[in-house]
Structure formats: C-alpha cells, structure tokens
Amino acid sequence: MSETLSTNTVTSASKRFVPNLPLVVWMVLLTLAIGFGGGLRADQVISEFNLGFGRALGEFALILLPSFTLAAALSRQHVASDAAGRTAALASPVAGAGMICPDTAYAALSPAAGRYKLDTAFGAYAGFKLLYPAGPLIVAAGLGALGPDGINPMMLMLCGLGLALPVWAAGAVWVRAVDGRPGSESGNRQHINTHHLLIAFLPFLLLAALLIIGGFVGGTGNAFLDFLLMPKGALLSAAILAMLQTPPEARRACLDSAVRRTGSLLLIIGTASAFGAVLTGLVPLDRLAPQGNGMLVLLALFGLTVLFKLAQGSSMATFAAIAPVAAPIVLASGANEIAAVFAICLGSFIAILPNDSYYWLVRRDALADEHSEGRAIFILTGGAIVQALAGLATLVFVVALWA
C-alpha cells in the first residue's frame, strides 16, 4: 500500500512524459541500447549480458539469503516489547544493521519508543547504512572487494562503527532542532527486560564473535572451520541460531520471506552487473576515472549513489544496483576500497522521500500528527541529508588525514 501511495505522489506528473517502468526493466533496456549503440553484434550483446548477469549472483546469494532469514526470525522475537524510550533509540542502529532493513527495525522498536520515535527512525536508518553486516557488507560484495586479498571484515566493522557515531549524533541533533519533543520521557515507562533483549540478539553476538576470531586467527587449514570464520559462514551460523530460537511453526514462513526478498534483489543485482559489464566493455573507465586523487573518486561515488537513490527510492535496491556499476570505477582509479564502500553507503542516505517505503512507515507513525506533507518531507529528508553530510565530512577528514 505504501509503495502505491508513494508512486502516485512522486510520479503522477511525470507519467505523461516518461514510462513508469521498474528499475530492472530500465536497466535491461539501457544495457541493450548501450550494446547496440556501441556497435556490438547481437550475439555479443547477449554474451556480455550473460557474463555480467551471473558475475556476482553467487556471492550475493550467500550473503542475502542468511541475512534475510536472520531478519525474518528476529522480527518475530518482539525485541522491543519490554523496552521503552531511550532504550529503543539506543538499540535502533544495532537493530537496523542486524535486521538488514530499517523498516523492520523501526517497526519492531517503535511501539516502545514513545517520544523518541524520530530518534529511533534515524538511528535504524544509520545502522542499516553503515554497520556490518548490512550496507557495508552488501556494497563490499558488489564491488568484489571481499575475499582473502580484499577488505578485512574487522576493518569494515570498525570503520562503520566510527562513521556511524557522528552520523547517528547528527540525526539526534536534527530531531531536536526540528521537533523539540524528545526532551523528557513519557511517564508511562515500560520495564526494560535486559535478559529478553540479550537472548533476542544472541545471533548477532555469535556473528561478531566468529568474525573477531576469524580476524585474529586467520586460516586454520580446516575448510569448514575457515568457512565459519568468514563473513558468509558467520552469517549462516547466526541465521541458523536465529531459526532455532524461532517457534517451529514459524520457521517456514521466515525462510519463505527470505527467499522472496533475496530473489527480487538478485534480479536487480544481475541486471546491474550486466549493465556494468556491457558499459565497461565499451567505455574506457580507466581513462574517465580520476587518477592520483582518491578524494575525487570518493565524491564521484557519493554523487553517483545519490542519483541512484533519488531515482530508485529503496535503499536496498540502491545498494544492489550501484555496486556493480561502481566496481570498475573503483578498480580503475585505485581508490581505497574501504573508503569507496562508505562513500557509496553515505550517498545512499539521500534522501527519505515519498518514493521510499521507509518514508511512509515513519510518516504515519512518528509524524502522524504532522498535517503538512511538505513539513514531513522536510523533517525526514532534511535529517537524512544532515546525516549524509556529517558522515561525508568525517570520511573526507579521515582520508585526508590518513593520506
């Protein structure tokens, strides 16, 4: 329902001029147009499309399927049922990352958030974008930066945490500047059941423990143990534990939900990869990408992701589509891969608009008393932009300092 309303709001004026097609259809048509326009034969276009489409699907399937299984299982834990106010706001970044979805995280925490619903909304948004295993892992996989010679998962976790703190703080400052209500808690505060929260988030503790051990131990010589200490194996272990915590009668529904969400995203990822393969076969990106100045590449990746997010609306679809397209740019430019990952993650913050389901979720809950649609857009979009700019400033500062 939210998707229908958002589409009607944003695209009603443009339908007369631009066909209202799904992102996947646009990317397929654009890929074919680039191929034929570049002088490729029909069999070459099909061959390049096939090679590009399957290039990253296996990598993403091993990440997304356990991630969405974990998210579906945790959503049935009612992690916020005994928490309230500030506890919900404090838990929101972890929930956003752990549930691999800001919508699910906010929906789980909002009943207990009270006056802190906007804090919870921006916290879940920041956690999903910047904390492992959500945005950073998905983008790094799309860039082809994972593996023995790629990014260290521990560095990805630590850098994400370092960026998430100022971004989260920026969101909290914005809320108080535009809303002004979260100064005191409601008098009807619920009892905080710490034991229940700990049990619910036990899969994420297992995930973190396996990754930390893997970062220190490295290879063990045992194939199965090495797999468990890798991000994909750790995710699978966490998903299995979460399923064991789920009532038996609900497990199949969790798996069905994970399969549906994974399948739709794999289609987007495949078409984006095919687009990138055809494009890079015709365009000399090694000449177009800025050389010798990693800062320009990071700003270019940030801006490119902003365009994808504004056009698509969905954060997850933006991650899926932008990474395969940006991968050859990162490779050709020689930019720092970790910095490139977070430049893309930060670009996806802009913006929470009516073409994003998250807008309608927060709009109808945290901003239900706000009668002006323009004011609601200002609050949510403005906060997302403030968070993005705070994170970008932090990233640029760190990269300049490190260089």
HELIX and SHEET records of a PDB file:
HELIX    1   1 SER A    2  THR A   11  1                                  10    
HELIX    2   2 LEU A   23  GLY A   37  1                                  15    
HELIX    3   3 ALA A   42  PHE A   53  1                                  12    
HELIX    4   4 LEU A   57  SER A   75  1                                  19    
HELIX    5   5 ARG A   86  GLY A   98  1                                  13    
HELIX    6   6 PRO A  102  ALA A  113  1                                  12    
HELIX    7   7 GLY A  114  TYR A  116  5                                   3    
HELIX    8   8 LYS A  117  LEU A  130  1                                  14    
HELIX    9   9 GLY A  135  LEU A  143  1                                   9    
HELIX   10  10 PRO A  153  VAL A  178  1                                  26    
HELIX   11  11 THR A  194  ALA A  200  1                                   7    
HELIX   12  12 LEU A  202  VAL A  217  1                                  16    
HELIX   13  13 ALA A  223  LEU A  228  1                                   6    
HELIX   14  14 PRO A  231  GLN A  245  1                                  15    
HELIX   15  15 PRO A  248  LEU A  282  1                                  35    
HELIX   16  16 LEU A  285  LEU A  288  1                                   4    
HELIX   17  17 GLY A  294  GLN A  312  1                                  19    
HELIX   18  18 SER A  315  SER A  333  1                                  19    
HELIX   19  19 GLU A  337  GLY A  347  1                                  11    
HELIX   20  20 SER A  357  ARG A  363  1                                   7    
HELIX   21  21 GLU A  373  TRP A  402  1                                  30    
END                                                                             
